[in-house]
Amino acid sequence: MNFVKMASHARHNRFPSFLPVQRMTEKEKAGILYVGITAALGDLAKAYRGSQAEKLDAYCAVLRYFLEIGSDRQWLYKMLLSDKELQAMQEKWQAPSINTVFLILEQQLLNCYFKHQEAAFLHAWHILIKFGLVELGFSPAAIEERFKELYPL
């Protein structure tokens, strides 16, 4: 997947804030993104029993938030994955509990936001990518194609 190109699509398709904003600061901007990704993860959980198309759309929304946060925090270069790394992720075992996957994602994102742990964000990123490839069964090409359709330049 071309994550740099996908990040460009994400930057051109910003979602509005879910909650009111009194004064826009860097901290508030980050808060908007983290509330958004939390809501998007909830939508993905709801879509889990839906069609593959619904799951893919919800997954792409979460992916978009990750890319926007990574770009905003200037971590995008650390999020890049080679084809070999993606292949290795596709060969991993399925998680025994989808609930636990979502809870770990939330925990890592909260650690990133409140404790400023970059490693927690990158761990959550890898979990999300593996989840899309293994648990949801999407190919990298299908993810990238649908992402670009949903979030055009």
Helices and strands as residue ranges (DSSP letters): H 3-11, H 26-47, H 52-72, H 76-79, H 83-90, H 98-115, H 118-130, I 131-135, H 140-150
